[in-house]
Amino acid sequence: MASPSAAPEAFTRAVAGLRADSPWTEILLEEIAPPQRLAPFAFALSATVLRGGDEVASGRLILLHDPAGHDAWQGDLRLVTLVTAELESDLATDPLLPDVAWTWLTDALDQNAAAYTAIGGTITQTASTRFGELAGPEPTADLEVRASWTPTSGDFGAHLRGWCAMLASTAGLPPPGVSSLTDRHHAPAS
């Protein structure tokens, strides 16, 4: 990978846009080491989504830049994500969940005016039940979203906001500024 000081302007502008803050206080963003062999230039963020103090989802967003471009990317910049979230066990077998989870991504990008092309990905839902020596907690269910897209606008803050909105949907968070009914604490009646 090339040194950051030699990074092209398109890459440095994209990184600056991705360094914006998340609009959700429940989503903690952190810069992490990017993959080394996917493109000449790369930048990566990790996210942890908390609800009621518990981690309910996590994700990575990776920016790849190859000044020579890629035909499959239809450009020279690419965003790649992996998001995992815990599910209620009854949702793990819902046949509509993959379609809904995909719209969490596309709707979030569209609603944040994060223009893109060449989007693709997979949605995986799993259910696990422990037996024998591993018996313990209730059955668990998880959702995994793997996707990538090519940004077609220079507003990488919009892509970050869209990605955070998708994380929030995946984790079941309400939109910024809206309280969840289950999170409200009522004072006892006197």
Secondary structure as UniProt FT lines:
FT   HELIX           4..6
FT   HELIX           9..18
FT   TURN            25..26
FT   STRAND          27..32
FT   STRAND          41..51
FT   TURN            52..53
FT   STRAND          54..70
FT   TURN            71..74
FT   STRAND          75..87
FT   HELIX           89..91
FT   TURN            92..93
FT   TURN            95..96
FT   HELIX           97..111
FT   TURN            112..113
FT   STRAND          116..128
FT   HELIX           132..134
FT   STRAND          140..151
FT   HELIX           156..171
FT   TURN            176..177
FT   HELIX           181..183
//
